[in-house]
Amino acid sequence: MQQFNYPTIIYYGEGAVEHLASALAKRGHRHLLLVTDATLVELGLAAQVVESLSGSGAEITLFDQVHSNPIEEDVELGTTAYKTNRCDAIVALGGGSPMDVAKVIKFMATHKGPLAQYEDRLGGDALITNPMPPVYAIPTTAGTGSEVGRSSVVTMAATKKKTIFFAPQLMPDIAVLAPELTASLPPHITAATGIDAFTHCLEAWLAPGFHPMADGIALEGIKLCLDCLPRCLANGNDLESRGKMLMAATMGATAFQKGLGMIHSLAHPLSAHFGLHHGLTNALLLPAAVAFLERSDLDEEQRGRLSTVHGFFQERGSGGDSLSSASRAWFESLGIEFGLARHGIPEDRFEFLADEAFDDPCHPTNMIPVTREDLLATYRAAL
Ligand SMILES: [Fe+2]
């Protein structure tokens, strides 16, 4: 028996935020907590969204103190703002961080502290049972796909560790994909976040297990990335391509219900310990990880999965005689500079990183099982 879930309502296209305002009015919300960060306030995007949402007739309290790597205090302050202002719904505006914090405020608004007891690893999801306010998610980057995700990562004060909270009820009620909100993203962030979306689709497609719905979504997402990410870099105001990249990001996170793989396991410690952007770390490791798969003893079906994606590159006239070389050439054309050493990752930390990567929960759904030594060798290949 397996269970497949695709419950999020998606509003897509220019002006989708106004459409959300109408939906909020129909739902009768009276006071919204808008969770965002200081950068989006500086860019004027928060004010733009407040203006659009004022059409709902609800009062709006702005909470803009989310850190780029969210911490427990962000959740505490946000939950206090929610309760003090007697809010009845949460709107998350931003990249993955405001969305992650919004999802945790959602359950802390109606559950007792401390937050630590709800950690997924400790079985905390079983304690998330009370009715909770809805979350409406408005992404401003096209990458994480957190707007359709069921989990959240927050660094706890006591342990200083990134801690996962997971429950199907945390999935936003409506995801709003409005391309005009991503037009001001600078090229290097556009590339890095877009490569994250591509990696989600690729790893989901390569993950073992029966999930043809995820497979179909992943393949279409890969094609959207190949076609639209270069266009977003060539012209940041190409709203059609910006919109399709938002959709590709949403599709990537929908597809990776099936699982991720070794690329994400290798990438996570580089962000945790060296502060590199998550999308960039995927880019630096993906070609070496795919080359590892290409060298491995794969069955016909597995090799066919690699060939299918390589075929998408070939159809688009991209160079490379394998998926690993084609993806490397494509990332270079998007501005990625390869070499872990060049990005400040010294070779003498690879043993430590391999331990961390092997501990990471993503690689058990890699196309083939990997050992710690395989992960170490892949770091070396990406040096
Ligand atoms: Fe990712």
Residues whose N, C-alpha, C, O or C-beta is under 5 A from the ligand:
A	BS01	LIG	D196
